[in-house]
């Protein structure tokens, strides 16, 4: 660091001031001398100047305007007004300017002008006087300023890097930290750090690089971030022998170390002497020296570092600051309940007040005070102690008169009292298991809170005998490592007692009465709930009992199960049972007993969990009954083997290929977004359920989950089923598809037979065997006599032939003509109920055409079978045709109503028979 003090003096020529003193307001006193220097350690410009001597002589009040600027900058960097009253001494004036930039970095210039305070006229500015920076010199390499600067934490600092002529500052940065890098020109760079902080390292580094890569292109500097020292805390002085004084105080952390660490100086104000001691600091700072015969002292401690200094003072009387030495060489005398403790001390001739600390076995601390004498030793007696018990003791002392503070504690000493008879009784319990011909009784014992062994070698003696007779008791002894035993007794009542023994004597016996074995009524278990602190048990109190006992197993799944028990008074009806062995998900069974005169009776049974967990296992589905629309599930589940009370079951169902939305179910969404149908069975004893409204011939996935008060485990696997095809749908399919198809196939196969049954072909007369006789032929046509057969329909070739049918031909004198296959045919339907009147003329009425009578016939409303049908006109030659029913035909030919059809037919001439294929039925050809 450049700590030199550079001074630049500039002598200004005296300027003649021509003024008239008639009016003081117009007087001007110019600056006649200006001197500028810089303090690089403090980064300050020191300005010294003066004015004409006449101003001093007049002792004028002057005002000065001072301006500071940096080289290459056209604007003023700083302006300040300085007011001062001149005196006749003629001493120069001074002003200090603190620079925010290192003064080495750039050149700085100063100028001043003045005026009398009463005047309004300023003098002319002095010339700019400049202090050059290193930026004007020819450096051999890059340089950083300031270097090894000590900066107060939380303040700002600016670094500059000056490069060589012709070089440009390329980089300027700090490690660690962040700063703002800027240029004033290419040769000088500035780095400003705001609110600097300590980073846990002794110092920080600043790096600079020119626009080249040689070694001289680089430079670095360090700086230290620290704090001013704190005022020394707890500064005080004391003595042990009224000769050597020791002062102590607490030091603060300034983050400055080595040669920058705080420096301490002690000064005694009364003697006006520096204290001749060497300060040492670790957890505390201390300094000791010989005070001689001085009794009143005024000690000042000063702590200083480069960022500041602080002081603290202590004024005291040496006789009031005595700090005794710690007691030493302790010894004792003791009985089973008392300890007398002795010790020595080094402060001869000083009356002391001592304090003894007794540490109890349970961790409690007792303090006992005593007065020391001028003897070579002191003592104290401690009473009310427990037999055969270890106590830890230590002693400290203070001055009885003008107590200042306690001495250090003596070394701790552990003392054990002597043995005595065991006090209190054991807490005992039993577990009875019936066996063939008697009972196995497991006896348990533990030391009750009020029991004390009061000895080193403890053992237990168990004694039992029958209550009813005076039989000799049996007994057995156990060492201190045992806390249970099993004995076998018959079904009689027994008295059992257990005592603790040590080397001195036996304790009072603890007694249990085992009643005579009788049949016991099975009690129903009641469920209880656990809490964060344990399992809450309550019972119905009975006034006949003097106490209650609750027992349980800490590890119910193991054998032995670590049976535990707890006793309660007669006014208690509830308890919170807790144990470090209790864990969530394990069922604990509790038995509540009432005890009267050492006889215990089982009152209630409870079962519960510290905290229920979801079931460990899923129900096992043993049977699945399927229909096309429902599935019935049956499962098996052991309720008592679970990690909570099973409250019921959930059945989840869903089609494999889609989400579920069955009627009567609730939606359950899996983590992957799949939707299941959920059914709840709230009775844990119900292990059968039917899911309805399923679709036939569909694949479903399903699972049965048990749930407890803590819920259920996540679903990880499913069981898959396929619903069968719906038989009703199959039957409907058979009726709608298969049966019609079968009927159609049969019809196609038997089409000819069906056609003959439903629509028989009208036989052709030409194929009749009756026409095969020669006598039935007329020319080329075959004829048939009416007497030989009964035709279905008859057609007559011409009206002339029709006239031969005597009664029939006269039924219609103007028959209706029908155009039919080139013939004009007449249609006649005779009526056998009507009188044949050859001379009568028929009255035209409505008629219905008749088909072949093998087909369905349609009669006209109010028509008469003997009336003529509507005739049809044809474009060809007429051919009268007569259609008739067979039975009506013979009535027409009958001349004698009494003649039979066959007789009548025999008398008439034969008619020509034409096949019906040429005859229309209902307007259609057959």
DRENMARKE-780317 format. One line per field, with one value per residue (C-alpha): residue number from 1; x, y, z. Coordinates in steps of 0.25 Angstrom, whole numbers, plus 5000, padded with zeros to 4 digits. Example, Ala and Ser with C-alpha at 12.3 -4.5 7.8 and 13.67 -1.06 7.14 Angstrom:
! DRENMARKE-780317
pati	c(1_2) .
c1	c(5049_5055) .
c2	c(4982_4996) .
c3	c(5031_5029) .
***
This chain:
! DRENMARKE-780317
pati	c(1_2_3_4_5_6_7_8_9_10_11_12_13_14_15_16_17_18_19_20_21_22_23_24_25_26_27_28_29_30_31_32_33_34_35_36_37_38_39_40_41_42_43_44_45_46_47_48_49_50_51_52_53_54_55_56_57_58_59_60_61_62_63_64_65_66_67_68_69_70_71_72_73_74_75_76_77_78_79_80_81_82_83_84_85_86_87_88_89_90_91_92_93_94_95_96_97_98_99_100_101_102_103_104_105_106_107_108_109_110_111_112_113_114_115_116_117_118_119_120_121_122_123_124_125_126_127_128_129_130_131_132_133_134_135_136_137_138_139_140_141_142_143_144_145_146_147_148_149_150_151_152_153_154_155_156_157_158_159_160_161_162_163_164_165_166_167_168_169_170_171_172_173_174_175_176_177_178_179_180_181_182_183_184_185_186_187_188_189_190_191_192_193_194_195_196_197_198_199_200_201_202_203_204_205_206_207_208_209_210_211_212_213_214_215_216_217_218_219_220_221_222_223_224_225_226_227_228_229_230_231_232_233_234_235_236_237_238_239_240_241_242_243_244_245_246_247_248_249_250_251_252_253_254_255_256_257_258_259_260_261_262_263_264_265_266_267_268_269_270_271_272_273_274_275_276_277_278_279_280_281_282_283_284_285_286_287_288_289_290_291_292_293_294_295_296_297_298_299_300_301_302_303_304_305_306_307_308_309_310_311_312_313_314_315_316_317_318_319_320_321_322_323_324_325_326_327_328_329_330_331_332_333_334_335_336_337_338_339_340_341_342_343_344_345_346_347_348_349_350_351_352_353_354_355_356_357_358_359_360_361_362_363_364_365_366_367_368_369_370_371_372_373_374_375_376_377_378_379_380_381_382_383_384_385_386_387_388_389_390_391_392_393_394_395_396_397_398_399_400_401_402_403_404_405_406_407_408_409_410_411_412_413_414_415_416_417_418_419_420_421_422_423_424_425_426_427_428_429_430_431_432_433_434_435_436_437_438_439_440_441_442_443_444_445_446_447_448_449_450_451_452_453_454_455_456_457_458_459_460_461_462_463_464_465_466_467_468_469_470_471_472_473_474_475_476_477_478_479_480_481_482_483_484_485_486_487_488_489_490_491_492_493_494_495_496_497_498_499_500_501_502_503_504_505_506_507_508_509_510_511_512_513_514_515_516_517_518_519_520_521_522_523_524_525_526_527_528_529_530_531_532_533_534_535_536_537_538_539_540_541_542_543_544_545_546_547_548_549_550_551_552_553_554_555_556_557_558_559_560_561_562_563_564_565_566_567_568_569_570_571_572_573_574_575_576_577_578_579_580_581_582_583_584_585_586_587_588_589_590_591_592_593_594_595_596_597_598_599_600_601_602_603_604_605_606_607_608_609_610_611_612_613_614_615_616_617_618_619_620_621_622_623_624_625_626_627_628_629_630_631_632_633_634_635_636_637_638_639_640_641_642_643_644_645_646_647_648_649_650_651_652_653_654_655_656_657_658_659_660_661_662_663_664_665_666_667_668_669_670_671_672_673_674_675_676_677_678_679_680_681_682_683_684_685_686_687_688_689_690_691_692_693_694_695_696_697_698_699_700_701_702_703_704_705_706_707_708_709_710_711_712_713_714_715_716_717_718_719_720_721_722_723_724_725_726_727_728_729_730_731_732_733_734_735_736_737_738_739_740_741_742_743_744_745_746_747_748_749_750_751_752_753_754_755_756_757_758_759_760_761_762_763_764_765_766_767_768_769_770_771_772_773_774_775_776_777_778_779_780_781_782_783_784_785_786_787_788_789_790_791_792_793_794_795_796_797_798_799_800_801_802_803_804_805_806_807_808_809_810_811_812_813_814_815_816_817_818_819_820_821_822_823_824_825_826_827_828_829_830_831_832_833_834_835_836_837_838_839_840_841_842_843_844_845_846_847_848_849_850_851_852_853_854_855_856_857_858_859_860_861_862_863_864_865_866_867_868_869_870_871_872_873_874_875_876_877_878_879_880_881_882_883_884_885_886_887_888_889_890_891_892_893_894_895_896_897_898_899_900_901_902_903_904_905_906_907_908_909_910_911_912_913_914_915_916_917_918_919_920_921_922_923_924_925_926) .
c1	c(5000_5005_5004_5013_5008_5010_5010_5009_5011_5007_5011_5001_5006_5000_4989_4987_4974_4968_4957_4950_4947_4936_4927_4930_4920_4929_4942_4948_4959_4965_4972_4987_4993_4988_4994_4989_4994_4988_4987_4987_4984_4971_4969_4967_4971_4977_4975_4983_4981_4981_4976_4982_4988_4978_4966_4973_4976_4961_4957_4947_4936_4939_4932_4940_4935_4943_4942_4949_4949_4956_4965_4958_4945_4938_4928_4931_4931_4930_4926_4926_4925_4934_4931_4942_4946_4960_4969_4981_4990_4991_4991_4987_4973_4971_4960_4959_4952_4949_4950_4941_4951_4966_4974_4985_4975_4973_4978_4970_4969_4965_4961_4956_4949_4945_4936_4933_4921_4915_4918_4911_4923_4932_4946_4952_4954_4968_4975_4973_4983_4985_4991_4995_4990_4998_4990_5000_5012_5019_5015_5023_5010_4995_4993_4981_4978_4975_4983_4981_4970_4962_4947_4936_4925_4913_4920_4924_4938_4943_4955_4963_4972_4983_4988_5000_5001_4993_4987_4972_4967_4959_4955_4953_4946_4945_4945_4936_4926_4919_4923_4920_4931_4932_4943_4947_4956_4962_4974_4967_4956_4947_4940_4930_4925_4912_4909_4921_4920_4929_4929_4936_4950_4961_4962_4956_4963_4962_4967_4971_4975_4979_4976_4988_4992_5007_5010_5011_4997_4991_4990_4983_4980_4974_4965_4959_4945_4943_4936_4940_4942_4931_4931_4938_4926_4926_4939_4943_4955_4956_4967_4968_4979_4978_4991_4989_4978_4972_4963_4954_4945_4938_4943_4935_4937_4943_4946_4960_4972_4987_4993_4979_4973_4969_4979_4977_4983_4980_4982_4981_4975_4979_4994_4994_5002_5000_4996_5008_5001_5000_4986_4982_4969_4962_4948_4950_4961_4969_4981_4987_4998_5003_4995_5004_4998_4988_4974_4966_4967_4962_4965_4962_4963_4964_4962_4966_4967_4968_4953_4952_4953_4945_4947_4942_4945_4944_4946_4947_4952_4961_4955_4942_4947_4952_4950_4953_4961_4953_4952_4961_4964_4949_4946_4933_4927_4914_4902_4890_4883_4894_4907_4917_4926_4940_4949_4961_4963_4974_4969_4975_4970_4957_4943_4936_4922_4921_4911_4910_4903_4896_4892_4881_4880_4868_4875_4870_4880_4880_4888_4892_4899_4909_4919_4933_4943_4957_4961_4969_4957_4942_4930_4915_4905_4895_4883_4870_4877_4873_4880_4890_4889_4900_4900_4910_4915_4923_4927_4929_4932_4930_4935_4925_4927_4926_4922_4927_4925_4926_4939_4941_4934_4943_4945_4932_4932_4922_4918_4909_4901_4901_4891_4877_4865_4857_4846_4832_4826_4827_4816_4811_4802_4798_4793_4785_4784_4774_4781_4776_4774_4778_4784_4798_4800_4810_4815_4820_4827_4833_4838_4826_4830_4830_4839_4854_4864_4873_4884_4894_4890_4875_4867_4853_4845_4832_4823_4810_4800_4786_4776_4766_4775_4788_4797_4812_4815_4825_4835_4846_4856_4861_4872_4870_4871_4857_4844_4834_4832_4822_4816_4806_4794_4781_4767_4767_4769_4783_4791_4803_4813_4826_4837_4850_4863_4876_4888_4881_4867_4854_4843_4829_4821_4812_4800_4791_4779_4776_4761_4756_4754_4740_4734_4735_4725_4731_4731_4729_4741_4738_4745_4753_4760_4774_4780_4793_4797_4792_4779_4768_4761_4749_4740_4728_4733_4728_4728_4732_4746_4757_4766_4766_4776_4778_4787_4791_4803_4813_4816_4803_4808_4820_4821_4824_4817_4823_4811_4809_4799_4795_4788_4777_4770_4755_4751_4757_4748_4757_4771_4780_4789_4802_4815_4828_4824_4811_4811_4801_4794_4795_4783_4784_4775_4772_4766_4760_4760_4754_4762_4756_4765_4775_4765_4764_4752_4751_4741_4742_4750_4755_4762_4767_4779_4788_4785_4777_4784_4778_4776_4789_4781_4770_4758_4760_4748_4745_4732_4727_4713_4710_4698_4697_4693_4699_4710_4710_4723_4726_4739_4746_4753_4758_4754_4764_4777_4776_4783_4770_4755_4749_4737_4732_4736_4736_4733_4739_4734_4737_4737_4751_4750_4742_4738_4727_4714_4705_4692_4692_4707_4717_4728_4742_4754_4767_4780_4781_4768_4760_4746_4741_4727_4728_4718_4719_4716_4715_4714_4727_4720_4714_4723_4714_4709_4702_4706_4694_4691_4703_4703_4703_4715_4724_4738_4738_4749_4746_4752_4747_4754_4753_4753_4756_4756_4768_4762_4767_4780_4781_4776_4787_4781_4767_4760_4754_4740_4733_4717_4710_4701_4687_4678_4665_4673_4676_4662_4657_4668_4663_4649_4652_4663_4665_4650_4646_4659_4655_4641_4646_4655_4644_4635_4645_4648_4633_4629_4621_4613_4611_4606_4597_4591_4590_4587_4584_4586_4572_4572_4571_4559_4568_4576_4563_4563_4548_4551_4559_4546_4543_4528_4532_4538_4531_4540_4553_4548_4546_4532_4527_4513_4508_4503_4516_4523_4522_4530_4535_4532_4525_4526_4517_4522_4510_4497_4490_4497_4493_4479_4478_4480_4465_4463_4477_4477_4464_4470_4476_4471_4482_4494_4506_4517_4531_4543_4551_4562_4555_4542_4529_4525_4513_4515_4503_4501_4488_4481_4474_4464_4458_4447_4451_4442_4446_4437_4442_4452_4462_4464_4478_4485_4499_4507_4521_4530_4533_4546_4548_4542_4554_4558_4552_4539_4533_4518_4512_4504_4489_4493_4486_4494_4485_4487_4496_4509_4515_4518_4530_4531_4542_4548_4547_4536_4526_4527_4516_4522_4514_4521_4514_4515_4513_4501_4494_4497_4487_4476_4477_4476_4465_4451_4444_4447_4446_4456_4470_4482_4487_4474_4472_4486_4483_4472_4479_4488_4503_4510_4524_4534_4545_4556_4556_4569_4563_4553_4556_4555_4553_4557_4570_4574_4576) .
c2	c(5000_5014_5021_5032_5046_5054_5070_5079_5094_5104_5119_5128_5142_5153_5160_5174_5177_5191_5194_5205_5204_5213_5202_5188_5181_5184_5179_5167_5158_5149_5136_5138_5124_5110_5097_5083_5070_5056_5046_5032_5024_5032_5035_5050_5063_5073_5087_5099_5114_5128_5142_5156_5161_5172_5162_5156_5170_5173_5160_5158_5147_5141_5131_5121_5113_5101_5092_5079_5072_5060_5060_5058_5062_5075_5075_5079_5067_5074_5087_5092_5105_5108_5119_5124_5137_5141_5146_5154_5142_5141_5126_5119_5112_5097_5088_5073_5066_5051_5044_5033_5028_5024_5037_5029_5025_5039_5053_5063_5078_5089_5103_5114_5127_5136_5148_5155_5150_5164_5165_5160_5160_5148_5149_5142_5127_5123_5115_5100_5093_5078_5066_5056_5042_5029_5029_5040_5031_5021_5008_4995_4987_4987_4993_4992_5002_5001_4989_4982_4992_4989_4991_4992_4982_4988_5000_5003_5002_5006_4999_5004_4997_5006_5000_5003_5013_5008_4996_4995_4989_4977_4971_4975_4966_4961_4947_4944_4955_4963_4978_4988_4990_5003_5011_5026_5024_5011_5012_5012_5003_5004_4993_4998_4988_4992_4988_4978_4966_4956_4943_4934_4936_4944_4953_4955_4957_4967_4963_4972_4968_4977_4973_4964_4951_4953_4952_4967_4968_4963_4969_4966_4972_4968_4975_4971_4972_4974_4981_4992_4985_4983_4989_4979_4972_4967_4974_4972_4970_4961_4954_4941_4946_4961_4963_4957_4964_4957_4965_4957_4961_4956_4959_4961_4956_4966_4957_4963_4954_4954_4968_4974_4967_4976_4981_4982_4992_4993_5006_5009_5023_5026_5023_5027_5015_5005_4991_4982_4970_4961_4959_4945_4942_4928_4927_4940_4950_4952_4959_4957_4966_4969_4980_4981_4989_4997_4994_5004_5002_5009_5000_5004_4994_4999_4990_4996_4991_4999_5002_5008_5006_5004_5005_4999_5003_4996_5003_4994_4991_4979_4974_4973_4966_4953_4941_4929_4916_4904_4894_4881_4868_4863_4851_4846_4838_4831_4822_4817_4830_4841_4846_4855_4862_4868_4877_4887_4901_4910_4924_4925_4936_4939_4935_4927_4923_4909_4902_4887_4881_4867_4860_4850_4836_4842_4854_4864_4874_4879_4890_4891_4903_4904_4914_4911_4914_4918_4903_4895_4888_4890_4880_4878_4867_4862_4855_4848_4840_4826_4813_4807_4818_4826_4841_4851_4863_4875_4888_4903_4915_4930_4941_4943_4958_4966_4953_4955_4942_4927_4919_4908_4895_4885_4871_4863_4851_4839_4833_4821_4820_4806_4795_4794_4785_4785_4795_4794_4782_4775_4777_4763_4756_4743_4735_4723_4712_4700_4686_4672_4670_4684_4698_4703_4717_4726_4736_4750_4761_4774_4785_4795_4810_4810_4798_4799_4788_4796_4785_4779_4764_4764_4751_4747_4736_4730_4722_4716_4707_4703_4712_4702_4693_4695_4688_4691_4703_4701_4711_4714_4725_4732_4742_4756_4753_4745_4752_4740_4725_4715_4706_4695_4694_4686_4692_4696_4711_4715_4726_4731_4741_4747_4754_4761_4759_4765_4763_4770_4765_4762_4771_4770_4759_4762_4753_4747_4737_4727_4723_4710_4705_4707_4708_4722_4729_4733_4748_4755_4764_4779_4787_4799_4810_4814_4829_4835_4833_4819_4810_4816_4805_4808_4798_4799_4801_4792_4796_4783_4784_4791_4791_4788_4781_4781_4771_4770_4764_4774_4763_4756_4748_4742_4732_4736_4749_4758_4759_4773_4778_4791_4794_4805_4810_4807_4820_4818_4814_4817_4817_4820_4808_4811_4803_4805_4791_4796_4797_4800_4788_4779_4774_4775_4768_4774_4767_4775_4769_4774_4771_4770_4764_4759_4751_4755_4753_4755_4766_4770_4767_4778_4777_4788_4794_4806_4809_4801_4798_4794_4779_4771_4761_4761_4751_4738_4736_4721_4721_4728_4726_4732_4735_4743_4756_4753_4747_4742_4742_4735_4737_4733_4742_4741_4754_4753_4751_4765_4778_4785_4783_4778_4787_4780_4778_4785_4778_4784_4780_4786_4781_4779_4788_4800_4807_4802_4808_4797_4801_4802_4804_4815_4820_4817_4823_4816_4824_4821_4827_4814_4814_4802_4800_4799_4791_4791_4780_4786_4773_4766_4753_4754_4747_4745_4756_4756_4766_4769_4776_4770_4768_4754_4749_4760_4759_4765_4768_4767_4768_4767_4775_4776_4789_4794_4807_4811_4807_4797_4794_4798_4789_4781_4769_4765_4752_4751_4744_4743_4744_4733_4736_4739_4727_4736_4743_4729_4725_4738_4736_4722_4727_4739_4734_4719_4714_4723_4719_4704_4706_4713_4702_4691_4699_4700_4685_4682_4693_4684_4678_4691_4697_4685_4687_4702_4705_4692_4692_4691_4678_4678_4671_4667_4658_4651_4636_4638_4645_4634_4626_4628_4631_4644_4650_4659_4663_4667_4671_4662_4664_4659_4655_4662_4649_4643_4652_4664_4676_4688_4698_4698_4706_4706_4709_4716_4722_4711_4701_4708_4708_4693_4695_4698_4704_4711_4717_4725_4731_4742_4746_4757_4751_4759_4757_4756_4757_4745_4738_4741_4736_4743_4734_4735_4733_4726_4723_4716_4715_4702_4709_4718_4713_4710_4718_4717_4728_4738_4749_4751_4764_4770_4770_4771_4758_4753_4745_4731_4724_4709_4704_4698_4713_4723_4729_4742_4745_4758_4765_4762_4754_4742_4729_4728_4742_4745_4751_4764_4761_4766_4770_4764_4768_4754_4744_4741_4728_4726_4720_4715_4714_4706_4698_4684_4682_4694_4689_4677_4686_4695_4683_4677_4678_4671_4676_4662_4656_4653_4660_4647_4644_4657_4657_4644_4649_4661_4662_4663_4676_4680_4682_4692_4693_4703_4708_4717_4723_4736_4735_4748_4755_4747_4735_4722) .
c3	c(5000_4997_5010_5007_5008_4996_4996_4984_4987_4977_4980_4973_4969_4978_4971_4973_4978_4975_4984_4990_5005_5006_5004_5010_5001_4989_4995_4988_4995_4985_4988_4988_4992_4989_4993_4990_4996_4997_5008_5001_5014_5016_5001_5005_4998_5007_5002_5008_5004_5008_5004_5005_5018_5019_5020_5033_5038_5037_5043_5033_5032_5018_5009_5000_4989_4986_4974_4971_4958_4952_4939_4926_4931_4928_4939_4953_4962_4975_4980_4995_5002_5014_5023_5033_5041_5038_5050_5050_5052_5037_5038_5025_5023_5022_5016_5014_5003_5004_4990_4986_4976_4979_4977_4970_4959_4952_4954_4962_4961_4971_4970_4980_4980_4991_4996_5009_5015_5015_5000_4988_4979_4977_4974_4962_4962_4965_4954_4955_4963_4960_4967_4957_4957_4953_4940_4935_4938_4929_4937_4935_4936_4941_4955_4964_4975_4987_4991_5005_5008_5021_5018_5028_5026_5019_5013_4998_4992_4978_4972_4959_4950_4942_4930_4922_4911_4899_4906_4909_4922_4918_4931_4945_4955_4969_4975_4982_4979_4969_4965_4954_4944_4936_4929_4930_4918_4912_4921_4934_4939_4951_4959_4970_4981_4988_5003_5004_5013_5020_5013_5023_5017_5023_5010_4996_4983_4972_4958_4946_4932_4920_4906_4905_4911_4916_4931_4932_4926_4940_4954_4966_4980_4993_5003_5016_5021_5036_5047_5057_5071_5081_5094_5104_5110_5125_5128_5142_5151_5164_5173_5181_5190_5190_5183_5169_5161_5149_5139_5129_5118_5106_5092_5079_5065_5056_5044_5045_5048_5049_5049_5047_5059_5071_5080_5095_5105_5120_5128_5142_5144_5158_5156_5142_5138_5127_5133_5132_5127_5114_5109_5105_5098_5096_5101_5109_5109_5122_5128_5142_5149_5163_5169_5182_5193_5185_5190_5181_5166_5153_5141_5127_5115_5101_5089_5075_5061_5047_5047_5061_5076_5088_5104_5117_5131_5145_5158_5170_5185_5185_5198_5191_5179_5186_5178_5187_5182_5180_5192_5191_5198_5201_5210_5217_5228_5226_5231_5224_5224_5227_5221_5228_5217_5220_5211_5212_5206_5203_5207_5221_5230_5222_5227_5216_5213_5206_5198_5196_5184_5185_5172_5175_5168_5160_5155_5165_5171_5185_5191_5205_5211_5222_5229_5229_5241_5241_5244_5234_5229_5228_5229_5226_5230_5220_5226_5221_5211_5205_5210_5200_5190_5183_5184_5176_5184_5182_5189_5186_5195_5195_5204_5216_5217_5204_5196_5181_5174_5177_5175_5165_5169_5176_5169_5170_5179_5179_5193_5196_5209_5216_5215_5222_5222_5209_5210_5204_5197_5184_5174_5170_5160_5154_5142_5144_5134_5137_5134_5137_5152_5156_5151_5147_5153_5147_5158_5154_5163_5161_5170_5173_5173_5188_5189_5192_5192_5202_5200_5190_5189_5187_5185_5185_5194_5189_5199_5196_5204_5205_5211_5216_5225_5233_5223_5223_5213_5201_5198_5187_5186_5174_5171_5167_5152_5152_5153_5150_5153_5151_5162_5161_5170_5171_5171_5185_5190_5192_5199_5192_5198_5192_5200_5196_5204_5205_5214_5226_5226_5218_5213_5217_5209_5197_5198_5187_5189_5178_5180_5179_5164_5159_5145_5140_5131_5118_5116_5103_5098_5096_5086_5091_5083_5083_5084_5081_5096_5098_5099_5107_5116_5125_5133_5142_5157_5168_5182_5188_5182_5189_5176_5161_5153_5138_5131_5116_5108_5102_5091_5089_5077_5085_5096_5107_5103_5114_5123_5129_5140_5146_5159_5162_5174_5177_5172_5158_5146_5134_5130_5119_5117_5109_5107_5098_5093_5087_5072_5062_5055_5067_5075_5090_5100_5113_5126_5137_5151_5164_5176_5190_5202_5192_5184_5169_5161_5146_5143_5128_5115_5105_5092_5084_5076_5078_5064_5054_5040_5027_5026_5023_5015_5005_5007_5000_4990_4990_4982_4969_4964_4950_4943_4930_4938_4952_4960_4974_4982_4995_5003_5015_5025_5039_5046_5058_5050_5044_5048_5051_5054_5041_5039_5026_5012_4999_4986_4973_4959_4945_4931_4926_4914_4919_4932_4941_4943_4949_4955_4971_4972_4975_4967_4971_4963_4963_4963_4948_4945_4943_4949_4957_4963_4978_4987_5002_5012_5026_5034_5035_5038_5024_5014_5002_4992_4979_4968_4959_4946_4939_4924_4918_4910_4916_4923_4937_4947_4962_4975_4990_5000_5015_5022_5036_5043_5036_5022_5013_5005_4990_4979_4973_4966_4961_4959_4945_4941_4928_4929_4920_4908_4912_4909_4908_4897_4891_4891_4885_4874_4871_4870_4862_4853_4854_4854_4842_4835_4837_4833_4820_4818_4820_4811_4800_4802_4802_4792_4783_4795_4801_4788_4786_4800_4800_4785_4778_4762_4755_4748_4733_4727_4715_4725_4731_4728_4726_4713_4708_4703_4689_4691_4698_4685_4676_4664_4670_4683_4695_4702_4715_4718_4731_4736_4736_4745_4754_4748_4756_4745_4732_4720_4708_4694_4689_4692_4684_4693_4705_4701_4702_4717_4718_4731_4732_4718_4722_4734_4727_4713_4712_4718_4722_4712_4717_4708_4711_4703_4690_4694_4700_4712_4720_4735_4742_4757_4759_4773_4777_4786_4775_4766_4752_4743_4729_4725_4735_4733_4743_4749_4749_4763_4769_4767_4773_4764_4770_4769_4768_4781_4786_4789_4798_4792_4794_4793_4790_4800_4797_4785_4781_4777_4765_4760_4748_4750_4744_4730_4723_4709_4700_4686_4681_4678_4689_4696_4707_4719_4731_4745_4756_4768_4765_4774_4768_4754_4755_4761_4748_4739_4747_4741_4752_4765_4771_4762_4767_4761_4755_4749_4743_4738_4731_4724_4718_4707_4709_4710_4704_4716_4715_4724_4735_4731_4722_4732_4741_4756_4762_4750_4749_4741_4749) .
***
